[in-house]
Amino acid sequence: MHVALTTSELRPFGDAAAVSSAATVRQVEGDSRPRWVWADTREVYPDLLRAEVRVARCHDLALTERMLLAYDGRMGEPYSAAAAYARLHGLPVPDDDHGPAARQDTLFEPERPALGSAEVVEVFEDQARRIAALPDPARFRLLVAAESAGALVAAEMSFYGMPWRRSAHDALLTEMLGPRPVHGMRPVKLQALADEVTTAFGHQVNPDSVQQLVKAFKAAGVTIKTTRSRELKEIDHPAVAPLLAYKELSRFYTFHGWAWADQWVRDDRFRDEWVVGGVVTGRWATNGGGALQIHKAMRRAVVADDGWALIVADAAQLEPRVLAAMAGDRGLAAAAGEIDLYSALAKAFGGERDNAKIAMLSAMYGGSSGDAPKLLAIMRQRFPLAYQFVEDAAKAGEDGKLVRSWLGRTSPPPSARFRELVTGPDGGKVARDRGRFTRNFVVQGTAAEWALALLAVLRGLLPDPARLVFFQHDEVMVHCPLDQAEEVIGAVTAAAAEATRLLFGETPVRFPMEAVAVSCYADAK
C-alpha cells in the first residue's frame, strides 16, 4: 500500500469544482491513479460509483480529522471537513452530520457548509502538518491510508451489495415461520408458540410483554426480575420452553423477516450502510441493516450468481497473533508461526489446548474467574513480554491515561463520571473496569488495523469484475466469476502477507487466511 502524501500525486475534490464531472475523474484515474483528497467518502464516492467510476485511492478528511482529534484526547468533537476548516480559521464549528442515515429523520435537509477545492487543500495541509508532528508519523500515515481505503471499500460494498437470493430467503422464512402473515399478525409457527405460553399459564399472556410475563410468573409462584433467557432457563415451569422458543424465533422474524428484506434487499442484493470506524477500536458498524449480525440460518440466502462464486476467508486467531507481533515476545511469536496457535502453546499449559486459549483470552480481556489466575501466572513466566504488554495497557487505563493501537488509533479519554467514581468507595473496581477495556483496546484496535490493511491491499489485487461484498472484523467475502476463483484465493493470501509486512515488518508471526470458494455462504462454515 502506498502511503506517501506528496503534493504532486494529490487531487483535491471540493464541492465548488467537484473535478467538473465523473468523466474527468475517470480520465485522471486512467492517466495517473492519484490519491483524491475529499471531505467525506460517504458523501462523494456514491455519486461516482453511480456514474460507473471507481478510484484507486483517497484521503478522507473527516475520518482523518476524527483520528487526529482522538489522538489529542478530543474524541467527540465535530470532525467533518467543514468543522476542521472552521477550527483552522477560528470560525464557529458546525455540528457533525455524516451520511444519509444522520439526516433520515428530518423533513428538510438543512443547509450544510460545503468546501471548495482550495479549502479542501487547506484542511489537508493542516492535517499533514499535525501528522508530521506525531512521535511516529509513518505509522499514522499508514493508518490514515488504510482508514481511507476502508471508506472506499465500504461505499463499494453498499453500492454493489452482497448477493442475496430473495427466493431462498422467502423459502427459509416459510420453513421456519410459516407463510408470510398479513400485516399486524404473527406467523403461524410463532403464534402456535404464543398459544402454548398462554396454555401453560392457564390464561391469556402476551409473550412480547415483559410486564404481563412477570405478573403471570408471579401468580404461578415464581418471582423473576427480567425475562432474559439466562434467567428463564433457571425456572421450572411449563411456560419456559415455549417462551424461550418464541423469543428466539421472534428475534429471527424481527431482524431477518419479510419486512427486513423489503427494506434492505433489492435486485437480489443486500445493501447495508457500512460505518467505517463505527466502534472506538476501529471495528466497523452498520446503520440499520444488521449486516454484522446475520443469523447463521440466513447464510443459506447468500447465494452467488450463476457462473459466479463466493470466496470466503477469515483470519485464524487474529488477536493473539497481533499481540505476539506487537509485544515482540519470541516464545509467543514462535507459537504464532503455526496454523493453530493454541495447539502450539498447549505444551506450556500442561498439554491442554483449552488452557492455552483460556490464558490468552484472559490476558487480552482481563479474565480472572475459574482457572484464569493460575494460567495467567504460567503465561507471565513463559511469555513475559506479551503478558507485560497488556498489563501496561491495563495499568494506563486504570490510571486514567490514553492508550493507542499499533498505528496510533487512540482510546476514548476517561469520562467525568469515571473521574468522580474512581475517587469513591468503589474506585478500585471502576479503575479495573477501565483497565480491562484499555488492555483489550490495544489488541483489538491493532487487529482492526491489520484487517483494514488487508482490505486495502486485497481491493487493489482483485481482478475485474470481482468485488468485495462483505467484511466482518476478520472475515472477508468476494463475489467473482468462477474462472477467477483461484486467482482471488491467491490474492487473499498475498494480501494477508502484505498487511502483515506493512504493520509489523519482518516477523515470525503468521496470519493465515483460510479461503474457500462456495456457491452459498452456508457452505463456507
QUIZIQUI-V759924 format. One record per residue. N is the residue number from 1. SS is DSSP state (~ for helix, > for strand, _ for the rest). PSI is psi in whole degrees, -180 to 180 (none if undefined). Layout:
BEGIN
N|SS|PSI  N|SS|PSI
END
This chain:
BEGIN
1|_|128  2|_|126  3|_|0  4|_|145  5|_|71  6|_|147  7|~|-35  8|~|-27  9|~|-4  10|>|147  11|>|107  12|>|142  13|>|96  14|_|162  15|_|-32  16|_|-40  17|_|-40  18|_|30  19|_|25  20|_|-40  21|_|160  22|~|-32  23|~|-38  24|~|-42  25|~|-44  26|~|-41  27|~|-45  28|~|-40  29|~|-44  30|~|-31  31|~|-41  32|~|-9  33|_|62  34|_|177  35|>|111  36|>|134  37|>|118  38|>|169  39|_|-47  40|_|118  41|~|-36  42|~|-23  43|~|-32  44|~|-47  45|~|-36  46|~|-37  47|~|-38  48|~|-42  49|~|-39  50|~|-26  51|_|12  52|_|38  53|_|125  54|_|145  55|_|154  56|_|-38  57|>|156  58|>|167  59|>|112  60|>|110  61|~|-40  62|~|-48  63|~|-39  64|~|-43  65|~|-41  66|~|-44  67|~|-36  68|~|-41  69|~|-44  70|~|-39  71|~|-34  72|_|10  73|_|23  74|_|31  75|_|136  76|_|-18  77|_|153  78|_|135  79|_|10  80|_|163  81|~|-37  82|~|-39  83|~|-41  84|~|-41  85|~|-41  86|~|-44  87|~|-38  88|~|-30  89|_|11  90|_|29  91|_|165  92|_|132  93|_|120  94|_|151  95|_|159  96|_|150  97|_|85  98|_|114  99|_|166  100|~|-36  101|~|-28  102|~|-17  103|~|5  104|_|-20  105|_|2  106|_|143  107|_|-41  108|_|133  109|_|124  110|_|157  111|_|124  112|_|142  113|_|136  114|_|144  115|_|137  116|_|180  117|~|-39  118|~|-43  119|~|-39  120|~|-44  121|~|-42  122|~|-48  123|~|-43  124|~|-46  125|~|-35  126|~|-42  127|~|-40  128|~|-39  129|~|-43  130|~|-39  131|~|-42  132|~|-25  133|_|-4  134|_|159  135|_|-34  136|_|77  137|~|-30  138|~|-43  139|~|-44  140|~|-35  141|~|-39  142|~|-40  143|~|-45  144|~|-44  145|~|-42  146|~|-42  147|~|-41  148|~|-39  149|~|-38  150|~|-37  151|~|-38  152|~|-45  153|~|-44  154|~|-45  155|~|-39  156|~|-38  157|~|-37  158|~|-37  159|~|-49  160|~|-34  161|_|156  162|>|133  163|>|126  164|_|103  165|_|106  166|~|-36  167|~|-39  168|~|-38  169|~|-47  170|~|-42  171|~|-39  172|~|-43  173|~|-42  174|~|-39  175|~|-41  176|~|-32  177|~|-20  178|_|-179  179|_|157  180|_|127  181|_|164  182|_|159  183|_|132  184|_|-8  185|_|155  186|_|152  187|_|154  188|~|-40  189|~|-32  190|~|-40  191|~|-37  192|~|-40  193|~|-39  194|~|-39  195|~|-37  196|~|-39  197|~|-45  198|~|-44  199|~|-41  200|~|-35  201|~|-20  202|_|6  203|_|165  204|_|125  205|_|129  206|_|113  207|_|-10  208|_|-7  209|_|112  210|~|-42  211|~|-45  212|~|-38  213|~|-45  214|~|-43  215|~|-41  216|~|-42  217|~|-38  218|~|-40  219|~|-26  220|_|6  221|_|16  222|_|123  223|_|125  224|_|149  225|_|-35  226|_|173  227|_|26  228|_|148  229|~|-39  230|~|-41  231|~|-39  232|~|-35  233|_|-16  234|_|-2  235|_|138  236|_|94  237|_|141  238|_|-16  239|~|-16  240|~|-49  241|~|-52  242|~|-30  243|~|-44  244|~|-42  245|~|-40  246|~|-45  247|~|-43  248|~|-47  249|~|-36  250|~|-40  251|~|-42  252|~|-46  253|~|-41  254|~|-45  255|~|-19  256|~|22  257|_|-167  258|~|-40  259|~|-40  260|~|-46  261|~|-38  262|~|-35  263|~|-37  264|~|-15  265|>|120  266|>|135  267|_|42  268|_|36  269|>|132  270|>|117  271|_|97  272|_|168  273|_|112  274|>|141  275|>|106  276|_|130  277|_|30  278|_|-16  279|_|146  280|_|-25  281|_|-5  282|_|-10  283|_|158  284|_|162  285|>|-180  286|>|158  287|_|95  288|_|-43  289|_|-18  290|_|32  291|~|-25  292|~|0  293|~|41  294|_|123  295|_|141  296|~|-39  297|~|-29  298|~|-13  299|~|-20  300|~|-18  301|~|-13  302|_|97  303|>|132  304|_|154  305|_|158  306|_|131  307|_|4  308|>|171  309|>|158  310|>|123  311|>|112  312|>|128  313|>|142  314|>|155  315|>|130  316|_|127  317|_|52  318|~|-49  319|~|-45  320|~|-31  321|~|-40  322|~|-43  323|~|-43  324|~|-42  325|~|-41  326|~|-44  327|~|-22  328|_|28  329|_|114  330|~|-41  331|~|-47  332|~|-37  333|~|-36  334|~|-42  335|~|-36  336|_|-2  337|_|-4  338|_|162  339|_|-46  340|_|99  341|~|-43  342|~|-38  343|~|-38  344|~|-29  345|~|-15  346|~|-38  347|~|-35  348|~|-15  349|~|47  350|_|23  351|_|7  352|_|115  353|~|-42  354|~|-37  355|~|-40  356|~|-41  357|~|-44  358|~|-43  359|~|-46  360|~|-46  361|~|-37  362|~|-39  363|~|-40  364|~|-26  365|~|-2  366|_|32  367|_|144  368|_|11  369|_|166  370|_|-130  371|_|1  372|~|-48  373|~|-42  374|~|-42  375|~|-35  376|~|-32  377|~|-38  378|~|-42  379|~|-41  380|~|-35  381|~|-43  382|~|-31  383|_|66  384|~|-37  385|~|-41  386|~|-43  387|~|-46  388|~|-31  389|~|-50  390|~|-30  391|~|-40  392|~|-40  393|~|-40  394|~|-43  395|~|-40  396|~|-43  397|~|-43  398|~|-33  399|_|3  400|_|18  401|_|166  402|_|150  403|_|161  404|>|152  405|_|179  406|_|-41  407|_|-11  408|_|7  409|_|139  410|>|142  411|_|158  412|_|147  413|_|160  414|_|141  415|_|165  416|~|-34  417|~|-40  418|~|-47  419|~|-30  420|~|-47  421|~|-31  422|_|-18  423|_|1  424|_|-170  425|_|-27  426|_|22  427|~|-39  428|~|-45  429|~|-42  430|~|-44  431|~|-44  432|~|-36  433|~|-43  434|~|-34  435|~|-38  436|~|-38  437|~|-47  438|~|-31  439|~|-36  440|~|-30  441|~|-46  442|~|-31  443|~|-53  444|~|-38  445|~|-40  446|~|-36  447|~|-39  448|~|-36  449|~|-42  450|~|-43  451|~|-39  452|~|-44  453|~|-40  454|~|-48  455|~|-47  456|~|-45  457|~|-45  458|~|-42  459|~|-41  460|~|-21  461|~|-17  462|_|134  463|_|147  464|_|137  465|_|23  466|_|142  467|>|141  468|>|130  469|>|-7  470|>|144  471|>|131  472|>|100  473|_|-73  474|_|18  475|>|137  476|>|154  477|>|133  478|>|137  479|>|122  480|>|159  481|>|149  482|~|-39  483|~|-4  484|~|0  485|~|-48  486|~|-38  487|~|-41  488|~|-41  489|~|-42  490|~|-35  491|~|-36  492|~|-46  493|~|-45  494|~|-39  495|~|-38  496|~|-43  497|~|-41  498|~|-38  499|~|-40  500|~|-44  501|~|-42  502|~|-43  503|~|-44  504|~|-1  505|_|-144  506|_|117  507|_|144  508|_|-9  509|_|132  510|_|144  511|_|76  512|_|138  513|>|114  514|>|114  515|>|137  516|>|150  517|>|123  518|>|163  519|_|-21  520|>|136  521|~|-35  522|~|-25  523|~|-6  524|~|-13  525|_|none
END
